[in-house]
Structures are given as C-alpha cells and as structure tokens.
Amino acid sequence: MTTMPPDHPADQQVPTADPRVRVLVARLRRAGCVFAEQEARILLEASAGAELEQLCARREAGEALEHLVGCVEIGGELLAVGPGCFVPRQRTLALIDAAVQEARLRRSPVMVEAYCGVAPIAALVGRRVPGVRVHATDRDERPLVHARTNLPAGAGVHHGSGLDALPAQLAGAVDLLAAVPPYVPSGQLELMPRDAREQEPETALVAGEDGLDEVRRLLREAPRWLAPGGVLLLEMHRDQVPIVLAQARDQECFDAVGHQVAGDGETAVVRVRRDAGKPGRRDAGKQRAAVPEGTAALQRVERATGIEPA
C-alpha cells in the first residue's frame, strides 16, 4: 500500500502510549503503511466510536488517508479535500511561498490559480496577503466543490479547461498566475504511488509524452491574461526545467525567466514575467504603478522569491 508522502514526519517520532494507537498501528503496518503511527493518530483524531473501525478498514483497503479524513494540512493550514480529488503535495509549499512573496509586492493584486484542484495556492495566498483578489479554475467540478470551501469569501471559482473559463474582464489584468499543472510523462504513470494512480484523476497527473503538454499550453495562453509586469509561476520536475525555460525565452512577451529548485531537490518552480513595456489588452495608461518595473525592481523580486534568473 502506498502511504503518506515522504515529506511527512517519520512515524517513529509519534508517541504510542495510547493502546488504541498501538492496535491501529499494528493493523496499518500489516496493510503496508510505512507511516503507520502518524496515520493512526490522524485516524483517531478524525473519528469517533465505530467510525474509527470503518476508517481503519477503508485505509487498510488502500483508500487515500486525506480522502478518508476529508482534509490535508499544508503550510500549517487545513484544506478540504475529498474522494476523486488530487491531494495537494507538501512539495508545493515552494510554489505557494513564491506566490505569496510575489503577491505581497503589489497593491490589491489579482491572482489566478489554474489547474487548481482544491485550490491550495489561491487559498493560502488569499489567507496571507491582505487585499488580494483570487480566482481559481479547473476542468473537474469535483475538486471545485472543496475549492469553494478553501478559498476566501468573494473568490472567483471557474469551471473549465485551462484558462478558458476565466471571465473576459480578467484579460490583461492578472498580476499573478500560478499553477501545478499535470506534469507526469505518460510513460511514468505506473511508477507513481498506488493511491495516486487509482484514486486521483489521471488528467490531474499526466500530460503527454514528456509531461509538459499543459505547461506549454499555459505558456502560450498566459500572455493574454497577464498584466504588463505580471508573473507566471509553474511547478514541475527539475529535469523538465530546461525545456520550459527555452520555450519561455522564445516568446518575446516574456522579459524575465528564472527558476528555483525546492528543498526536496526534485521539484522546481519556474518564474516568467510578462514584458512590462508591452501593454496587453488593458490600456497602457491604466497600468498600475504598483507593478514592479525596471532592472532594480526585478532584482528585488528575485531576492524576495529566491528565484534565480535563467
């Protein structure tokens, strides 16, 4: 059985004085849960009475822990999640932190999370950046039910593919566009954990032969939506970065391209900036002074986010 991601604390760090925990741990270990002690604690906290037996039996059968308890903790925040939804990964904290830093550099920024699932990026940006206006979009209605719970009041939630579902008035007005698009190559799906393969939508995981079909789409479509000086942040595997940086550099509308590798050594965040000198669909005279422009401002953004220019 696939277990909780390796970036969760090791289960030996969790005390097991409670006899109920010891019983659960033994059952979960027999089922193949490496982080059995931690999972037992989570199941115990999420249940009452007979429900505990049901939850444990479902976990033994292979159901994802986060789907069972209805939430996932990321960055110290609880987010609602449910069966059939992509579960936000702890590695996405690198992208979330970069998005929060970008949003804080602007006054009343407009932020969009594409391929949002339950909207972890938009939710945490919305909770941590005063005055931000957030939108989230996904092709699957199931996670959007939970996204509406996770997002702040007044957030825009849009059902559709890619950026197609965004309202027309956002064209040329988005200061920050962030996404964890599917980026697993089709030939590597079988290498993924069983929980992901069997209980998360394949469309949230796989994107073509090299895993970059949806990333390429975002690079093509983002300029229409980004305000001058607006930023696109994308999560991917570090081995995919050179291909993405090359495509971004080939697009004249981007004047700054960079990336950072997360603490796990595998996950990367790519940052591309729309040329502030080329107005989009919004009139140039309406550009907000709060958008950083020029080399000095760009260097301040790079220092704040930790993202290295390519």
Backbone bond lengths (Angstrom), bond angles and torsions (degrees), N, CA, C in turn:
res aa  C-N    CA-C-N  psi(-1)  N-CA   C-N-CA  omega(-1)  CA-C   N-CA-C  phi
1 M - - - 1.469 - - 1.517 109.93 -
2 T 1.281 115.13 137.52 1.455 119.31 173.00 1.515 109.48 -72.01
3 T 1.301 116.11 145.79 1.452 120.27 -176.84 1.511 110.73 -119.22
4 M 1.326 116.01 -170.75 1.453 120.93 179.65 1.518 110.43 -60.78
5 P 1.328 118.25 152.54 1.457 121.40 -177.10 1.516 111.80 -57.28
6 P 1.354 117.20 150.92 1.456 120.35 -176.71 1.513 114.19 -66.25
7 D 1.349 118.74 -11.86 1.453 118.91 178.86 1.522 111.59 -87.09
8 H 1.329 118.14 3.70 1.459 120.89 168.36 1.524 108.30 -78.32
9 P 1.341 118.87 155.00 1.466 120.49 179.24 1.521 111.42 -59.45
10 A 1.296 116.31 145.75 1.462 120.27 179.06 1.518 110.82 -63.26
11 D 1.347 115.49 143.44 1.461 118.25 -172.39 1.521 112.51 -69.04
12 Q 1.341 118.28 -22.54 1.459 116.99 179.80 1.520 112.41 -68.59
13 Q 1.327 117.80 -10.40 1.454 120.86 178.58 1.532 112.04 -81.65
14 V 1.336 117.06 -7.28 1.457 121.26 -176.07 1.519 109.81 -99.06
15 P 1.351 120.11 124.14 1.452 121.90 -179.47 1.526 111.67 -66.26
16 T 1.333 116.35 151.71 1.473 120.40 -175.91 1.515 111.37 -128.84
17 A 1.329 117.88 38.22 1.459 120.44 -179.27 1.528 111.70 -67.23
18 D 1.319 117.74 -34.27 1.457 122.23 -179.07 1.533 108.97 -66.27
19 P 1.338 118.45 121.83 1.468 120.13 -178.13 1.523 112.92 -61.12
20 R 1.344 116.96 -29.86 1.466 119.04 177.67 1.523 110.53 -64.25
21 V 1.325 116.09 -36.81 1.461 120.12 178.04 1.521 110.01 -64.12
22 R 1.330 116.59 -42.82 1.473 119.34 -178.70 1.525 111.26 -61.47
23 V 1.316 116.59 -40.03 1.465 119.78 178.83 1.524 110.63 -64.98
24 L 1.329 116.16 -45.74 1.456 120.12 179.21 1.522 111.56 -62.84
25 V 1.332 115.56 -41.88 1.456 119.63 -179.54 1.519 110.36 -59.31
26 A 1.318 117.10 -44.99 1.464 120.58 -179.23 1.525 110.63 -59.92
27 R 1.333 116.63 -43.34 1.464 119.98 -179.99 1.522 111.18 -66.30
28 L 1.305 116.45 -43.79 1.460 119.62 -177.74 1.525 111.88 -68.41
29 R 1.330 116.09 -35.55 1.466 118.46 176.71 1.527 110.54 -64.44
30 R 1.315 116.26 -42.22 1.470 119.19 178.35 1.525 110.98 -61.37
31 A 1.331 116.07 -30.19 1.462 120.40 179.23 1.522 111.99 -81.05
32 G 1.344 117.32 -6.57 1.455 120.16 176.52 1.509 115.47 100.54
33 C 1.329 118.42 13.16 1.468 121.74 179.87 1.528 109.57 -81.05
34 V 1.305 116.84 113.15 1.464 121.16 -179.38 1.523 110.45 -68.35
35 F 1.345 116.82 -38.26 1.462 121.57 -179.29 1.532 109.61 -96.34
36 A 1.314 115.70 47.44 1.462 121.21 -170.83 1.525 112.88 -61.46
37 E 1.326 118.67 -40.43 1.467 120.09 -176.91 1.521 111.43 -67.00
38 Q 1.326 116.48 -42.23 1.458 119.08 178.65 1.528 110.76 -66.22
39 E 1.330 115.96 -42.14 1.466 119.49 -179.92 1.529 110.39 -64.27
40 A 1.327 117.33 -38.28 1.459 120.07 178.87 1.521 110.88 -60.96
41 R 1.330 117.09 -42.52 1.468 121.01 178.06 1.529 110.98 -61.47
42 I 1.319 115.79 -43.08 1.472 119.60 -178.50 1.521 110.24 -65.23
43 L 1.343 117.01 -43.61 1.466 120.07 179.06 1.524 110.79 -63.67
44 L 1.321 116.90 -39.47 1.460 120.95 -179.46 1.531 110.61 -64.11
45 E 1.330 116.47 -42.25 1.467 120.57 -179.81 1.522 112.18 -69.01
46 A 1.340 116.10 -27.71 1.464 119.84 -174.79 1.520 113.31 -90.92
47 S 1.318 117.62 -3.10 1.462 119.56 -172.23 1.518 111.63 -126.31
48 A 1.335 113.02 172.35 1.466 120.32 176.17 1.523 108.46 -148.08
49 G 1.324 116.19 127.41 1.458 120.76 174.17 1.514 113.41 60.25
50 A 1.340 115.58 -129.51 1.456 121.71 -175.61 1.515 112.53 -62.93
51 E 1.345 116.46 -23.91 1.457 119.41 -179.23 1.524 111.46 -60.66
52 L 1.324 117.01 -30.68 1.453 120.72 -179.86 1.518 110.81 -60.81
53 E 1.314 117.26 -43.75 1.459 120.78 179.08 1.527 110.60 -61.33
54 Q 1.329 116.58 -41.70 1.464 120.23 179.31 1.521 111.64 -63.87
55 L 1.333 116.02 -44.03 1.457 119.87 -179.85 1.528 111.29 -64.55
56 C 1.316 116.09 -42.04 1.453 119.64 -179.70 1.529 110.70 -64.60
57 A 1.327 116.73 -42.07 1.464 120.36 178.93 1.523 111.12 -62.93
58 R 1.312 116.86 -40.24 1.472 120.37 178.97 1.522 110.91 -67.49
59 R 1.344 116.50 -36.98 1.469 119.04 177.42 1.521 110.15 -68.08
60 E 1.340 116.89 -40.24 1.460 120.36 177.55 1.530 110.89 -60.30
61 A 1.326 115.86 -32.14 1.466 120.62 -179.74 1.524 112.28 -78.31
62 G 1.338 116.88 -7.07 1.448 119.43 174.74 1.511 116.35 109.10
63 E 1.329 118.16 3.38 1.466 119.74 179.87 1.529 109.74 -70.45
64 A 1.326 116.11 140.90 1.463 121.23 -177.10 1.521 110.92 -61.16
65 L 1.320 116.61 136.54 1.459 121.70 -177.97 1.529 111.87 -57.95
66 E 1.336 116.60 -45.76 1.471 120.02 -177.72 1.519 111.50 -64.34
67 H 1.328 117.41 -35.52 1.461 120.47 176.15 1.526 111.06 -66.53
68 L 1.316 116.17 -33.71 1.463 120.39 179.98 1.522 112.06 -68.12
69 V 1.321 116.53 -46.69 1.465 120.02 -173.86 1.524 112.36 -90.31
70 G 1.347 116.79 -10.36 1.461 120.35 173.38 1.511 115.63 80.68
71 C 1.335 117.67 14.09 1.462 119.24 179.25 1.509 110.23 -159.76
72 V 1.324 114.97 164.40 1.447 122.24 174.53 1.525 107.22 -140.31
73 E 1.313 117.09 141.98 1.460 120.81 177.33 1.523 108.86 -98.86
74 I 1.311 115.92 129.06 1.457 121.20 177.69 1.516 108.91 -144.00
75 G 1.298 116.04 126.15 1.453 120.52 -178.71 1.514 113.23 62.43
76 G 1.326 117.15 30.13 1.458 120.57 -179.18 1.514 114.44 78.26
77 E 1.331 117.07 7.29 1.466 121.86 -179.20 1.526 109.61 -117.46
78 L 1.319 116.75 140.49 1.455 121.05 175.56 1.522 109.40 -90.25
79 L 1.329 115.54 133.39 1.454 121.83 178.21 1.518 109.32 -124.47
80 A 1.320 116.28 137.57 1.458 121.36 177.71 1.528 109.84 -71.33
81 V 1.330 115.50 141.39 1.460 121.69 176.99 1.517 107.28 -152.12
82 G 1.309 117.92 158.49 1.455 119.27 -177.81 1.514 112.36 -150.10
83 P 1.333 117.21 176.10 1.467 121.95 -179.70 1.523 111.74 -54.20
84 G 1.316 114.57 141.10 1.451 120.06 179.39 1.507 114.81 82.43
85 C 1.329 117.23 1.70 1.470 121.39 -178.26 1.532 110.68 -106.06
86 F 1.313 115.38 147.67 1.465 120.97 170.13 1.526 108.48 -67.31
87 V 1.321 116.19 129.55 1.464 121.12 -179.65 1.528 109.31 -88.90
88 P 1.329 118.97 122.48 1.468 120.16 178.24 1.520 111.56 -56.06
89 R 1.319 116.14 137.40 1.455 122.29 -178.66 1.526 110.53 -93.94
90 Q 1.329 115.40 151.30 1.459 119.82 177.64 1.527 112.05 -63.07
91 R 1.323 117.39 -27.93 1.466 120.19 -179.82 1.527 112.56 -63.58
92 T 1.327 117.06 -20.88 1.461 120.45 -178.68 1.525 112.07 -72.79
93 L 1.331 117.63 -6.87 1.461 120.36 175.22 1.524 111.69 -58.12
94 A 1.336 117.53 -31.63 1.467 119.99 178.08 1.523 110.52 -62.06
95 L 1.315 117.04 -43.32 1.461 121.28 178.26 1.522 111.05 -70.05
96 I 1.323 116.82 -39.82 1.469 120.28 178.86 1.525 110.42 -61.55
97 D 1.329 116.77 -46.02 1.465 120.14 179.69 1.529 111.16 -60.94
98 A 1.339 116.44 -42.60 1.463 119.55 178.51 1.522 111.03 -64.01
99 A 1.336 117.08 -39.62 1.465 120.66 179.66 1.524 111.38 -65.28
100 V 1.322 116.91 -41.49 1.467 120.37 178.37 1.529 110.00 -61.79
101 Q 1.325 117.01 -44.25 1.466 120.93 179.40 1.530 110.74 -61.70
102 E 1.319 117.10 -44.39 1.468 120.48 179.41 1.526 110.45 -61.64
103 A 1.323 116.56 -45.93 1.463 120.00 -176.92 1.521 111.70 -64.38
104 R 1.318 117.00 -35.46 1.469 120.33 -178.38 1.532 112.67 -69.50
105 L 1.315 117.10 -15.24 1.456 120.44 179.78 1.530 112.66 -81.67
106 R 1.339 116.52 -4.14 1.456 120.75 -174.84 1.524 110.92 -125.35
107 R 1.319 115.73 154.82 1.458 120.75 175.37 1.523 109.42 -89.87
108 S 1.321 116.80 129.97 1.473 123.01 178.35 1.525 111.62 44.51
109 P 1.324 117.72 55.17 1.465 119.31 -176.03 1.521 112.74 -70.33
110 V 1.324 115.12 154.63 1.461 122.70 171.51 1.520 107.29 -101.64
111 M 1.328 116.37 123.02 1.457 121.55 -176.26 1.525 109.72 -123.51
112 V 1.328 116.45 137.15 1.465 122.66 178.53 1.523 108.81 -124.99
113 E 1.333 116.32 133.49 1.462 121.24 168.82 1.521 108.28 -108.16
114 A 1.326 116.33 115.93 1.459 121.79 176.39 1.522 109.95 -93.30
115 Y 1.344 115.90 156.14 1.469 120.29 -176.51 1.529 108.37 51.22
116 C 1.302 116.53 48.08 1.469 121.16 -163.18 1.522 114.83 -76.23
117 G 1.333 118.80 -25.77 1.459 117.84 -171.93 1.516 109.48 58.39
118 V 1.325 117.88 -124.25 1.471 121.03 178.73 1.526 112.05 -86.75
119 A 1.342 116.51 9.66 1.476 124.47 171.68 1.529 114.35 66.43
120 P 1.331 118.82 50.90 1.476 119.09 179.88 1.526 113.35 -65.45
121 I 1.325 117.89 -36.96 1.465 120.13 -176.96 1.521 110.12 -70.48
122 A 1.331 116.15 -51.90 1.461 119.86 -179.57 1.522 111.00 -62.75
123 A 1.336 117.19 -35.64 1.465 119.88 -179.40 1.523 111.12 -64.68
124 L 1.330 117.10 -46.98 1.461 119.06 -177.27 1.521 111.87 -74.07
125 V 1.327 117.73 -35.07 1.470 119.28 173.82 1.526 109.29 -62.49
126 G 1.331 116.51 -43.41 1.458 120.43 179.42 1.513 113.49 -62.17
127 R 1.318 116.99 -32.98 1.465 121.09 -179.71 1.528 112.58 -81.36
128 R 1.317 117.50 -22.61 1.458 120.56 -171.15 1.528 114.93 -111.31
129 V 1.323 117.48 -9.31 1.464 119.96 -177.76 1.528 109.18 -121.89
130 P 1.319 118.55 104.71 1.469 120.69 179.80 1.528 111.35 -60.43
131 G 1.322 115.97 137.56 1.451 121.31 174.51 1.515 115.46 84.04
132 V 1.344 117.92 -4.36 1.456 119.39 -179.72 1.530 110.09 -71.91
133 R 1.312 116.01 144.43 1.467 122.44 175.29 1.517 107.72 -111.55
134 V 1.321 116.42 116.44 1.459 120.44 -171.18 1.521 111.90 -110.65
135 H 1.329 113.43 146.81 1.460 123.05 173.90 1.520 107.99 -133.43
136 A 1.327 116.74 152.56 1.458 121.65 178.56 1.522 108.71 -142.26
137 T 1.323 115.42 143.52 1.466 119.71 -178.03 1.522 110.69 -140.25
138 D 1.330 115.97 142.19 1.459 121.72 178.14 1.523 108.84 -155.07
139 R 1.322 115.80 152.80 1.467 120.77 -179.53 1.528 112.25 -79.49
140 D 1.334 117.43 -16.84 1.462 122.78 -174.51 1.523 109.25 -106.91
141 E 1.311 116.68 123.75 1.465 120.48 -178.04 1.522 112.41 -71.95
142 R 1.323 117.98 -25.28 1.474 119.74 -176.36 1.527 112.64 -59.64
143 P 1.321 120.24 -52.49 1.468 118.13 178.77 1.521 113.32 -68.39
144 L 1.330 117.65 -24.79 1.463 119.42 179.88 1.522 111.84 -64.33
145 V 1.333 117.12 -27.03 1.464 120.28 175.37 1.530 109.36 -59.73
146 H 1.319 116.57 -42.41 1.461 120.98 179.70 1.530 111.04 -78.51
147 A 1.324 116.71 -32.06 1.468 119.46 177.62 1.526 110.36 -59.56
148 R 1.317 116.84 -39.62 1.475 119.96 179.67 1.528 111.23 -62.43
149 T 1.328 116.61 -31.29 1.462 120.43 176.13 1.524 111.11 -73.24
150 N 1.316 116.56 -38.47 1.466 121.10 -174.61 1.520 113.41 -77.37
151 L 1.325 117.61 -29.13 1.458 121.67 -173.58 1.526 111.59 -82.56
152 P 1.322 116.81 156.06 1.467 119.44 177.95 1.524 111.47 -68.98
153 A 1.308 115.76 160.22 1.462 120.79 178.34 1.519 109.66 -58.39
154 G 1.321 115.53 138.32 1.452 120.17 178.74 1.507 114.56 89.44
155 A 1.314 118.22 -3.28 1.464 120.59 178.93 1.520 110.02 -68.71
156 G 1.318 116.24 148.45 1.453 120.88 176.31 1.514 110.74 -90.00
157 V 1.324 117.41 127.18 1.459 122.42 178.44 1.526 107.25 -120.27
158 H 1.343 116.74 123.25 1.451 121.52 -169.77 1.528 110.20 -127.90
159 H 1.328 115.89 130.38 1.462 122.46 -177.32 1.519 109.53 -99.01
160 G 1.334 115.93 114.58 1.448 119.64 178.93 1.507 111.56 170.65
161 S 1.336 116.56 172.86 1.451 122.83 -175.72 1.518 111.44 -83.07
162 G 1.329 115.99 134.85 1.453 120.27 177.09 1.515 112.24 56.32
163 L 1.337 115.66 -127.99 1.463 121.56 178.16 1.522 111.78 -100.95
164 D 1.334 116.90 4.77 1.465 120.43 -174.72 1.519 113.09 -62.31
165 A 1.334 117.22 -27.05 1.467 119.82 -174.99 1.525 113.37 -83.84
166 L 1.313 118.34 -7.34 1.463 120.01 -178.24 1.517 111.09 -67.68
167 P 1.328 117.80 142.62 1.467 120.40 177.87 1.521 111.62 -65.43
168 A 1.320 116.27 145.52 1.464 121.64 -174.13 1.519 112.37 -58.38
169 Q 1.330 117.75 -30.19 1.464 119.51 -176.70 1.520 113.06 -68.04
170 L 1.338 117.87 -11.76 1.465 120.42 177.42 1.531 112.50 -84.16
171 A 1.332 117.87 -9.91 1.456 120.32 -179.60 1.533 109.86 -60.20
172 G 1.330 116.13 125.13 1.450 121.61 -179.57 1.511 114.44 74.39
173 A 1.339 117.80 11.03 1.470 120.59 -174.43 1.518 113.99 -123.30
174 V 1.335 118.18 2.45 1.464 121.50 -175.54 1.530 109.37 -89.94
175 D 1.314 116.49 120.56 1.458 121.53 179.15 1.523 112.68 -81.62
176 L 1.319 116.20 -30.86 1.467 120.74 -176.76 1.517 109.23 -143.66
177 L 1.318 115.79 122.98 1.459 123.12 176.34 1.528 107.06 -119.85
178 A 1.324 116.74 119.78 1.466 121.42 -176.98 1.519 109.42 -127.18
179 A 1.328 115.60 147.46 1.467 118.36 -178.22 1.520 111.13 -158.29
180 V 1.329 114.05 146.30 1.461 122.54 163.08 1.517 105.24 -112.76
181 P 1.322 117.49 79.71 1.463 119.34 -179.75 1.519 109.80 -71.70
182 P 1.311 119.02 162.63 1.464 118.90 173.26 1.522 109.11 -60.08
183 Y 1.350 116.84 133.37 1.462 117.76 -178.84 1.528 113.45 -141.03
184 V 1.332 116.67 20.45 1.461 120.31 176.08 1.533 108.51 -86.11
185 P 1.329 119.27 126.65 1.465 120.78 174.46 1.525 110.91 -60.87
186 S 1.327 116.54 143.78 1.467 120.42 -174.76 1.522 112.27 -57.53
187 G 1.314 118.14 -32.85 1.457 120.64 -178.47 1.513 114.15 -76.56
188 Q 1.334 117.29 -5.93 1.460 120.64 -178.05 1.527 113.79 -108.34
189 L 1.311 116.80 5.25 1.464 119.30 -178.88 1.521 111.47 -58.51
190 E 1.321 117.52 -40.13 1.462 120.82 -177.73 1.516 112.75 -67.31
191 L 1.335 117.39 -15.75 1.456 120.78 178.86 1.524 112.05 -84.34
192 M 1.325 116.62 -8.86 1.457 120.34 -177.92 1.528 111.06 -77.80
193 P 1.341 117.37 159.24 1.467 120.08 177.64 1.527 111.79 -57.92
194 R 1.304 114.82 149.98 1.464 120.45 -177.92 1.527 111.95 -58.32
195 D 1.339 117.17 -41.98 1.465 119.60 -179.84 1.523 110.55 -54.90
196 A 1.329 116.25 -45.21 1.464 120.20 -177.95 1.521 110.78 -67.17
197 R 1.320 117.28 -46.95 1.467 120.97 -177.25 1.511 112.01 -60.78
198 E 1.335 116.33 -41.19 1.458 119.92 -170.50 1.522 113.77 -94.30
199 Q 1.352 118.27 -21.60 1.463 118.98 -170.35 1.522 114.69 -124.51
200 E 1.313 117.86 -1.74 1.454 121.16 175.33 1.521 108.71 -115.76
201 P 1.326 118.18 147.63 1.467 119.86 -177.73 1.528 110.72 -62.32
202 E 1.312 116.36 134.26 1.458 119.81 178.07 1.523 111.36 -61.20
203 T 1.327 116.50 -31.26 1.466 119.64 179.73 1.525 112.47 -67.15
204 A 1.341 117.11 -17.93 1.467 120.33 176.50 1.520 112.08 -89.83
205 L 1.333 116.76 -2.43 1.451 121.12 -175.39 1.526 112.67 -116.61
206 V 1.329 116.29 -48.75 1.461 122.35 -167.63 1.524 110.68 -105.98
207 A 1.345 115.03 140.31 1.470 119.39 179.66 1.520 111.07 -146.29
208 G 1.328 116.91 70.48 1.451 121.06 172.93 1.509 114.21 85.70
209 E 1.324 115.22 -178.19 1.455 121.99 -172.28 1.517 112.64 -60.71
210 D 1.328 117.26 -40.88 1.469 119.40 179.80 1.525 112.67 -105.08
211 G 1.336 116.61 5.52 1.459 121.12 177.53 1.512 115.04 80.09
212 L 1.327 118.44 5.47 1.457 120.91 -170.91 1.530 114.18 -114.13
213 D 1.312 118.02 13.09 1.469 119.50 -178.93 1.524 111.93 -57.43
214 E 1.328 116.93 -46.04 1.466 119.73 -176.59 1.531 111.68 -77.15
215 V 1.333 117.07 -28.92 1.468 120.09 174.38 1.524 109.45 -63.65
216 R 1.329 116.81 -45.55 1.466 120.14 178.31 1.526 110.49 -60.20
217 R 1.310 115.60 -41.06 1.464 119.05 179.46 1.529 110.75 -61.03
218 L 1.323 116.41 -43.81 1.462 119.42 179.33 1.526 111.62 -62.92
219 L 1.316 116.87 -40.67 1.464 119.45 178.71 1.529 110.98 -62.76
220 R 1.317 116.31 -36.17 1.472 119.57 178.41 1.514 111.87 -71.03
221 E 1.340 116.66 -40.89 1.455 120.53 -171.22 1.526 113.85 -89.43
222 A 1.326 117.31 -23.88 1.463 120.40 -174.42 1.525 113.84 -58.20
223 P 1.344 120.47 -41.00 1.465 118.87 -176.19 1.522 114.33 -56.63
224 R 1.316 117.38 -31.35 1.464 119.54 178.84 1.525 111.60 -63.40
225 W 1.333 116.28 -32.71 1.461 120.50 -172.79 1.526 113.55 -97.58
226 L 1.329 117.04 -28.61 1.459 119.97 -176.65 1.525 111.86 -71.89
227 A 1.319 115.29 137.92 1.463 120.41 170.87 1.525 108.47 -71.43
228 P 1.330 118.41 157.00 1.458 119.48 172.59 1.528 110.39 -53.46
229 G 1.324 117.17 127.35 1.451 121.31 -175.11 1.511 113.19 85.25
230 G 1.338 117.92 -1.76 1.454 121.37 178.84 1.519 111.59 -70.55
231 V 1.326 115.89 156.89 1.466 122.14 -171.84 1.522 110.71 -121.63
232 L 1.330 114.83 139.92 1.457 123.23 173.01 1.520 108.31 -110.99
233 L 1.343 116.83 126.21 1.462 123.05 177.24 1.524 109.19 -116.53
234 L 1.332 117.23 129.92 1.459 122.22 -176.79 1.518 111.10 -132.02
235 E 1.337 116.41 136.24 1.463 120.84 172.97 1.519 109.50 -94.28
236 M 1.333 115.55 143.14 1.462 121.61 175.79 1.525 108.55 -163.79
237 H 1.334 116.42 178.52 1.460 120.09 173.48 1.524 108.61 -79.04
238 R 1.319 115.37 147.75 1.465 119.47 -175.93 1.528 112.60 -59.32
239 D 1.346 118.12 -30.18 1.462 120.74 -179.00 1.525 112.18 -69.58
240 Q 1.333 116.98 -18.37 1.464 120.92 -179.89 1.529 112.65 -87.39
241 V 1.316 116.72 -12.17 1.464 121.26 -173.03 1.526 113.44 -58.59
242 P 1.343 120.68 -47.64 1.467 118.94 -176.88 1.525 113.88 -56.65
243 I 1.331 117.66 -39.67 1.463 120.91 179.22 1.521 110.30 -63.86
244 V 1.319 116.29 -44.02 1.466 120.89 -177.44 1.522 110.98 -68.55
245 L 1.318 117.81 -42.84 1.463 120.48 178.71 1.520 110.93 -61.56
246 A 1.339 116.57 -39.41 1.465 119.84 179.82 1.521 110.91 -63.37
247 Q 1.340 117.08 -42.93 1.465 118.72 178.85 1.516 111.17 -65.83
248 A 1.329 116.78 -41.39 1.464 119.88 -179.61 1.528 111.14 -62.46
249 R 1.337 116.56 -40.69 1.465 119.68 179.33 1.522 112.02 -66.68
250 D 1.328 116.15 -27.56 1.468 120.11 179.25 1.522 112.64 -73.48
251 Q 1.329 116.97 -16.09 1.468 120.93 179.58 1.525 108.92 -92.89
252 E 1.331 116.06 115.00 1.456 120.93 -173.76 1.520 113.46 -62.97
253 C 1.325 117.38 -19.28 1.464 119.76 -176.35 1.528 112.63 -74.12
254 F 1.339 118.20 -13.26 1.457 120.89 179.73 1.525 109.57 -100.94
255 D 1.337 116.67 127.11 1.461 119.71 -177.68 1.525 113.34 -109.12
256 A 1.314 118.01 -0.62 1.464 121.35 177.47 1.523 108.45 -149.91
257 V 1.331 116.02 128.26 1.459 121.68 -177.18 1.527 107.93 -134.69
258 G 1.322 117.50 130.97 1.453 120.44 179.82 1.511 111.64 -159.08
259 H 1.320 116.09 178.98 1.462 119.52 178.72 1.521 109.67 -159.01
260 Q 1.339 114.41 164.33 1.457 121.69 171.38 1.519 108.12 -138.64
261 V 1.326 116.52 150.93 1.458 122.22 175.80 1.521 107.97 -101.48
262 A 1.317 116.80 131.98 1.464 122.19 -176.94 1.526 110.56 -71.01
263 G 1.318 115.03 172.53 1.454 121.28 -176.50 1.513 114.43 -62.87
264 D 1.340 117.97 -21.01 1.459 119.57 179.07 1.523 112.45 -76.90
265 G 1.348 116.67 -8.71 1.452 120.91 179.06 1.506 114.77 77.96
266 E 1.329 117.64 -2.04 1.463 121.97 -176.79 1.529 112.70 -117.40
267 T 1.313 116.34 -38.12 1.459 121.37 -175.75 1.518 110.34 -86.34
268 A 1.323 116.74 139.99 1.461 121.55 179.08 1.522 110.00 -126.06
269 V 1.329 115.41 150.25 1.453 123.05 172.91 1.524 107.60 -117.10
270 V 1.324 116.31 119.83 1.461 122.14 177.21 1.521 108.68 -97.67
271 R 1.319 116.19 135.95 1.468 122.46 178.56 1.519 109.65 -122.56
272 V 1.329 116.54 125.32 1.457 121.36 174.25 1.523 108.12 -126.91
273 R 1.321 116.03 142.70 1.465 122.04 -175.90 1.518 109.85 -118.03
274 R 1.319 115.60 131.03 1.462 120.02 177.65 1.519 109.47 -72.02
275 D 1.317 115.40 137.90 1.451 121.45 -178.25 1.528 110.32 -55.96
276 A 1.329 116.00 118.48 1.471 119.99 -178.66 1.515 112.24 -70.38
277 G 1.327 117.30 -17.09 1.451 119.86 -178.17 1.506 114.26 -89.62
278 K 1.340 117.03 -2.11 1.463 120.43 -179.49 1.515 108.84 -117.75
279 P 1.335 118.96 99.65 1.455 121.18 -177.39 1.515 112.19 -62.64
280 G 1.318 114.55 145.54 1.455 120.04 176.80 1.509 110.13 -91.08
281 R 1.332 116.14 -141.49 1.447 119.27 -177.05 1.513 112.33 -74.96
282 R 1.351 115.65 -18.72 1.444 118.50 175.11 1.539 107.74 -82.14
283 D 1.324 118.43 140.13 1.458 121.47 -178.33 1.510 110.82 -57.55
284 A 1.343 115.66 142.51 1.451 120.12 -179.65 1.515 111.39 -59.29
285 G 1.315 117.95 -33.41 1.459 121.38 -178.94 1.500 113.45 -68.42
286 K 1.331 117.25 -14.15 1.465 121.03 -178.79 1.521 111.84 -98.27
287 Q 1.333 117.73 4.14 1.461 119.50 179.35 1.526 109.65 -61.83
288 R 1.335 115.75 139.20 1.450 120.19 -178.18 1.513 111.11 -80.34
289 A 1.310 115.84 134.43 1.464 120.16 179.62 1.513 111.76 -63.48
290 A 1.349 116.23 -18.78 1.464 119.04 -177.61 1.522 112.47 -72.74
291 V 1.337 118.46 -15.18 1.453 120.21 179.67 1.519 108.98 -73.35
292 P 1.348 119.31 120.96 1.459 120.73 -178.76 1.520 110.57 -61.39
293 E 1.313 117.42 135.23 1.452 122.07 177.66 1.523 108.86 -133.78
294 G 1.333 115.37 154.29 1.453 120.55 175.63 1.517 112.49 88.36
295 T 1.344 115.91 165.90 1.461 121.44 -175.14 1.517 112.45 -63.08
296 A 1.321 118.14 -43.00 1.465 120.70 -177.77 1.523 110.75 -62.35
297 A 1.338 116.25 -43.33 1.467 119.98 179.57 1.521 110.84 -65.26
298 L 1.335 116.39 -40.37 1.458 119.72 178.96 1.520 110.50 -62.23
299 Q 1.326 117.32 -40.33 1.455 120.12 178.18 1.521 111.57 -64.05
300 R 1.350 117.08 -35.48 1.467 119.55 177.08 1.525 110.47 -64.06
301 V 1.329 116.54 -40.78 1.467 120.48 178.94 1.515 110.14 -64.02
302 E 1.340 116.93 -43.97 1.468 119.91 -178.99 1.520 111.06 -62.79
303 R 1.336 117.66 -40.01 1.458 120.51 178.44 1.518 110.66 -66.00
304 A 1.340 116.85 -40.50 1.465 120.84 -177.45 1.516 111.81 -67.06
305 T 1.332 117.62 -38.47 1.455 120.93 -175.50 1.515 113.55 -92.86
306 G 1.338 116.71 -17.09 1.466 119.55 -177.01 1.501 113.31 76.44
307 I 1.332 118.61 11.47 1.456 122.37 -177.60 1.515 109.16 -89.91
308 E 1.336 116.09 127.62 1.453 120.81 -177.08 1.510 110.36 -87.68
309 P 1.349 118.02 138.10 1.463 119.48 174.96 1.511 110.70 -67.96
310 A 1.323 115.07 148.09 1.469 118.78 -179.48 1.533 110.41 -75.62
